[in-house]
Amino acid sequence: MTSAQIPLSFLPGPAVDRTTFEGWNRWCQTRRAFVPAPSLPAQEYDRLTRRQKRIHDLHRLATHSSLPIQATPMSESVAHAVLARVEDGAFSHKAGTRGGIMVNGDGAQGKTETVCEALACFQEEWLALNNYANPDAMPGTRDLVAPVAYVRCPVKATPISTCQRILDFYGEDYKGMRLEDLVRTVKTAVVEHATKALVIDDITRLKLHREADQDVLDLIREMMSMPVTLILVGVGIPTSGLLRQGRHDPKTREWIYRPLKDRGRSPNDHAASQHERRFQVVDLDPFRYSTPGEMEAWMVHLRGLESELRLLNDTDGMLTRGGMPEYLFARTMGVVGILEKLIQHGCRRAMEDKSERLTKDLLNQFTVTPDDMPDLDAESGEQPRVPPHNPAPRKKAKGRNTVFDDDGPAAAGSAG
């Protein structure tokens, strides 16, 4: 391998903002474009020049920081439910209200990525079926087709700011509009852009102790009269007030709600009951590790992670042999986001100390905190429950190779 043969495709491009039409479509088109670093055995790595080694190490770091989202039995169940609701609405010829879906789960469990991946697949199929055009477009109308719109609930949301977020996705001008004009413009944009699925993420930013939050809830109910399926994503939805207080049935894995005792007297309960009838609530749960089936699912997930690692030692069995499966579950409680960060930290440390292997002793040198996951939204309650862990004192890592001038092949057996 020569210097000219080492690509720099791992360098990140412009940040993708999925809350705009252009950003959403760019993410859909490029979400699988990243090419991981090639797997090199230690002997081949040793034959690289210092510059080649440094570039390969950076590519490996990018690979471990860009681990692909792996489907789990829980995420597949949620994705199926989301697609079923969206397709039921998209292919319906009725003029009535479309049923929505709420995706509930704790932080770092992949709710947003699961929903976005499912809807990206829906969009690709829907566009292909309609020859990448709006089937209902009339001559002289806009031709921008947006089967999916993704927005995030504003902090301290109001009906006006919520409408503005939706119109920002389409790039619509709303300067000087009153609420009535904003609502009418949102409805027009959804219809004219042929939107079939509207995602409102971080919906549990609505605390419902504010009058404005109640107004946003009314607005969401109003939007259900549009020919679009609403997908609301949040943490602790069943106990947030968006629906009545409920309990989770572990057998059916559905939420059960007590009958209303004061129907007609409490406007909040009445509004919640309407949401309850119109929305299906699905949970994205973490892995469990008590039955043989659950243990095997955890092992399958760990094997998938092993195949993505780019350490110089053979990674086969690195996460799945001995006591590692139990150890990793105890450290993460089966939460995929925490597991991913733990593995990322471990791989960086293994590269720095030249061990090129993940072990319990190495992983014990640090812990994962909410600060390691900046994508989580504290306003919506996304605080992952990380098991307590007292990291061992960190060993001083050897100096990294930062040499970028190619000085020829390194000596045999040298790591730097």
N, C-alpha and C positions, 0 to 999 in steps of 0.2 A: 504494500500500500504506500503510495507516494503522497506528498503534500497536496498535489493537485487532485488526488482522488478522494480526499477527505472533504465532504460537503459541509457547509455551514447552514444547512436548512433548519437547524434547531434554534436559530436566533428568532425570538418572538417578533411578530409584526405588530401593527397598531392594535390597541386594545379593542375588544369587541363589546359593544353595548347592545344587548338584546332588546332593550326597551325602545328601539327605533326600528322602522321597517328595514332600512339598509343594514343595520347591525344584526337583526334577527336573521335575515337572509344570508348574510356573510357567514354567520355562525353555522347555519344549516349546511352551507356548501363546503365549509372548511373544517367541520368538527372532527373529521377523521383523517385530516390531511397530515398531521404530524407523523414524521418517520422516526421511530426510536433508533437509538444508537445500535450499531451491529454488535452481536455477541462475539467478543474476542477472548480466547483462552489466554492465560498469563504468558505463555511462551510467545504467542504472536504479538501481544502487547509490548513485551520486552524488546522486540525488534524495531519498534517505532522510534522515531527521533523524539527529542524532548518536546518540540513544537507539536508534533503529531499526537503525542501522549496528552499534552494539555488540552488540545482541541477535542480529543476523544473523551477525556474526563468531563469536559464541559457538556459534551453531548450526552454523556451518561447522567450527569446531574439534571439536565433538561428532561431526560427520559423519566427519571424517578420523580420529577416534579410535575410530570404530565401523564401520570398513570391513567390508562383508559378506564372509563366507568364500566365496571363489570355488572352484568345483570345478575340479580339474586332472585331466589324464589319469591321474596317479598316484593321486590321492585317489578318483577314480571307480572305479579298479580295486580299491582297498582296500575301499571301501564296498560294492561288489558282492560281494566275498568274504565280508565280515562278514554282509551280509544273507542270502547263500546258506546260510551255516552256521546262522544263527539260524532261518531259515525251515525248513530241513531238520529241525532239532530240534523246532520248535514244531508242525509239522504231522505229525510222526512218531507213529504209533500203537504203536510198539514200547516195551518197558519197559527196554531196554538203555541203556548209557552214551551220552550225547550227545557228539559230537565238538566240541572247542573250537577257538578260533582265537587266535593271538598276533599283535598288530600291533606291528611293530618299526620304529624309525626314529630319527634323531638329533633333537636338540632343535629347536624352533621350526618344525617341518615340518607341524604341524596334525594330529597323530595323534588327540589327544583330541577335537578338534572334528569330525574326519571320522567317528569312531566314534559320537559322540553324535548327530550329524545323521542318520546312517544308522539308528540305533536309534529316534530320535524318529519318523522316517517309518514304521518297522516298528510302533511302538506305536500310532500313529494308525490304521493299517490294521487292526491286530489288534483294537483296541477297537471299531472300526466293524463288523468281521465278527461280533463277539460282543455287539453291542448294548450296549457299554460296561458289561458285567457279567461276572462270573466264571462261565464255562460249567460249571465243576465244583463250584460252591458248593452246600453242603448247608444245609437250613434250620437256623437258629440259629448259623451260622458267620459269621466276619467278612466284610464285603462290600467291603473296600478292595482294588481291583484294581491291581496294579503289574506290567505286562508286562515292564518294564525296571527293573533296580536298578543304580545306579551308586555305587561306593565307591572310595576310594583306599587303597592299601596303607599301613598305618601305618609310621612310622619305627621301626626296630628291632622289626619285627613279631614277634608270638608268635601261636600258634593262638588264644589267648584274645582278644587285642586285635583280631585279624582277624575273629573271630566277632562281637565287639562292634561293629565298624564296620558290618558287614552288618545287624545288628539295629538300629543307630542309624538306618539308612535307613528302616526300616519303623516306627520309633518304638516298638519292643518293649522291655519292661522285662526286664533281665537281672541285676538286683541280686542278689548273693550266689550266682550260679550257678557251678558247677564247669564244667570244659571239656566233660565229657560232656553236661551239661545244655545248654550253649551250642550245641554241634553239633546236638543234637536240636531245639533251638528254631529254629536257622537252617533246618534241613530243613523243619520245620513251616511256618515263615513263607514260604519259597519256594513250597511247595505251596499253602497257603491263600490267598496273595496272587496266585496264578496267574502267577508270574514265569517268563518264558521266556528272558530274557537277563540275565546277571549280569556287569557290567563291573568288573574290578579294575584300576584305573589305577596308574601308577607301580610296576609289579610288580618292576622291577629295583632297588627298594629292598632286595629280598632279595639279600644278597651271598653267602649259602650257605656262608660260613665260620663261621657261628654255628649251634649245634645248634638254636636256636629257628627259624632260617630253614628248616632242613631239615624241621622239624615243620610249618611253614606249608605247605611244598611237599606234604607228605603230606596235609594238610588239604584243599588244593586238589584233589588227586587223589580224595579221599573225596567232595568236593562234585560231582565229575563223575558220580557215581552218581545224583544228583538229576535230575529232569526239567527241566533248565535248561541252556542253552548258556553256557559260560564264555568271556568275551572278556578277555584279558590284554593290557595296553598298557604298553610300556616301551621303553627305549633299550638297544641292544646285547644283545638277548635271546639270539641264537645263541651269543654268547661269554660269557654271564653265568653259566652253570652250570645254568640252568633246563632246558636241553637239552645234549646233548653238543656238544663243540667242532665247528664245521662251517665250511664255506667256501661262499661265494655264487657260484653259476654265473651269469655275466652273460648267457648265451644263454637259459636257461630262467627266469632270475630266481627260482630256488628255492635253498634251502639244502640242501647235501649233507653227510651225516654219515658219518664213518668207522665201520666195523664195531667193535663192542665186542670187546676182546681179553680182558677179565677178567670176563665175565658170570658173575654168581653170587658173585664175591668182593667187588665194590665196591657197597655198597648205594646210593651216590649215582649211579653210572652206571646201575644197574638202574632206579632211580626216574626218572632222566632219560630212559631209553629208553621207559618207559611214557608219559611226557609227549610224547615225540617221536611216538609212534604215535597219540596221541589229539588232538594239536593240529596244526592247519595254521599255518604261519608265513608272514605276508605283510609285505612291506616298503613303507613309504611313503617314496619317494625324493624328492630335490630335482629341480628341472628340470635338464636337460642342454642343451648348446648346441653340438653338433658336427654333427648331421645336419640336412638341410632340414626334416624332420618335427619335430625337437626345437626348432629355431629358430622354426618357425611356432607351435608350442604356447606358447612363451615370449611371442611377439608377441600371441597371443590373450589371454594372461593380462594383459599390460600394457595392452591395449586395454580390458579389463574394468575395470582400476584407473582408467584415464583417465576412464571414464564415471562414476565415483563421486567424482571430485575436484570441489571447489566453489571453485576459484580464479576470480577475476573475468576473467582472460584466457581465451580459448578454449583448452580443454585438449586438443582433438583433435590428436593427433600429438605431444603434449608428452613422452610417454614412449616413443614408437615411431618417431620420425623421427631421421634423422642417425645419430650414433653412440650415442644413448641406450640402445638395447637391449643393446649390448655393454657399455657402461659399467655399467649396472645389474646385469648378470649378473656382471661382474667384482667389483662391490662386495658382492654377496650370495651368489655361487656357486649361484644358483638356489633358495635357501632362502626359502620364502614368508613366514615370520615375520619374517626380517631385512629382506626387501624392504618389507613393510608398515610396519615401524618407520622405515625410511629415508624412505619417502614421507610418513609422518606428520610426522616432524621437518622435512622439506623444506617441507611445506605450511604449517606454523606459521611457519617462518622467512620464507617468501614473503609471508605475511600481515603479519608484523611489519615487514618492510622495504619494504612496499608494492609490491614487484615483481610479485606475484601470478603468478609463473611459476617452474616447476622447471627448473633448468639444472644442468650439471655443476659450474660454479663455486659455485653455491649449495649443492649437496649435498656439495661438498668441504669445507665449513666445519665439518663435524662427522662423527662416526663413530657406529656402533651398537655397544653393548657388552651383555654379558649382564645388566647392571643395568637396561637398558631393557626387559627382558622378565621381570618379576617372577613371571609364571605358571610359569616353568620351575622344575623341582624338582631342585636340586643333588644331593639324596640318591639320586635314581634315575639320575644321570648325565646329566641334560639340560643340557649346556653346548654351545650352538651354536658351530660353528667359523666365527667371523666372520673374513673376510679382513682382514689388517692394513691399516690406513689411517691416515695422518697428516693430521688435519684442518687446514685453513688457519685462521689467526687469525680469530676471529669478529668481524664488523663490529657496531658498536653499533647496536641497533635503535632506531627512532624510538619515542617514547612512545605507549603504547596509549591508546585512548579508553575511559575508564572512566566517562563521564558517562551517567547513567541518567535525568536529568530532561530531558524532551522540550522542546527549545527551538526547535522549528520546523525547516523544511527547511534543510539545509546549503547553502552557496554552490555554484553550479554548478562542476563540475570539482574540488571539494574531496574529499579522501579521509578527512577527519576532522572 
